[in-house]
Amino acid sequence: MNDSRSRDIEPAPDSDLLAQLEPALLQAGYTPHVYDACVDDLWTIDPIKTDLLIVLGAPIGAYEDDRYPFLAEELRILEQRLAAG
């Protein structure tokens, strides 16, 4: 087990998927860092440094950043992660 692994998860509201993923990820040696995109400062996530980034969905569209201001930061994080390969 690699204790240096980290994972960042942004859970969807009322999602039980996180509870389903948790045991498997813990068994794989990941240390959980859970962020609520509506509440937490997403800029603190380093999308390159983290070993695993999981973003759980919600019933909103990525274009609705006028209603959900956190979406711009969330998209920036995903773009950086994808650009890094």
N, C-alpha and C positions, 0 to 999 in steps of 0.2 A: 504494500500500500504506500502510495506516494503522498506524504503529509503536506507537500508544498502545493498541491493542486488547489485551485479555487474555482468557484463558479459563481456567477452573478445571474440571478433570476429576477425577472420583472413579472410578478403574477398578475393574472387577470382578476378582476373583482369576483369574489365568491367562487373562485376556481378550486376544484378539488384535484385538479391535475397535479398541482404542486405537491400535495400530500401523496399522490401516487408515485411521483418521481423521486421524492426525498429518500426513501430507503435504498433504492438502487444507486443513487448518486453518492450517498454516504458510504455504502459498501465499496464503491469504486475509489474511495479516498478523497472525495471532494469536500471542501469546507464551505458550507452554505453562506452566502451573502445575498439576502433577499431584499429587493427594492420594490416599493410601491410607487409606480410611475406618477401617480396623482399626488403623492405626498413627499417623497424623498428627493433629494438633490441628485439627479441622474448624472450630473457633470462629474461626480466623484468616482464614477465607474471608469476604469481604464480598459477600453475595449481591446487593446493589444496585449496587455499584461495578463489578463485573466485567461485561464486555461479553457474555460467553457462558458459561453454566454447563451442563456436561454431566455427568450422573450415569449411570454404566453399572451395570447390574443385577448381581445375584448370586442364587444359589439360596436366598434367605432371604426371609421375609415381613416386611413393615413392622411387624407386630404383635409380632415376636420381640425386642423391646428388652431383655427380661430376659436373653436369651442374647447379644445384640449391643448393648452399651451405646451405641455410636456412632450407632445409628439415631435416637435422640431428637434429637441435634444435627443430623443430616442432614435430618430432617423439618423442623426449625425453619428451616434454611437454605432449603429448598424453599418452605416456607410464606411466608417473607419475600420471596423472589424473585417468587412468584406474586402476592402482595398488591401488589407494586410495579408490576405490569403489565408 
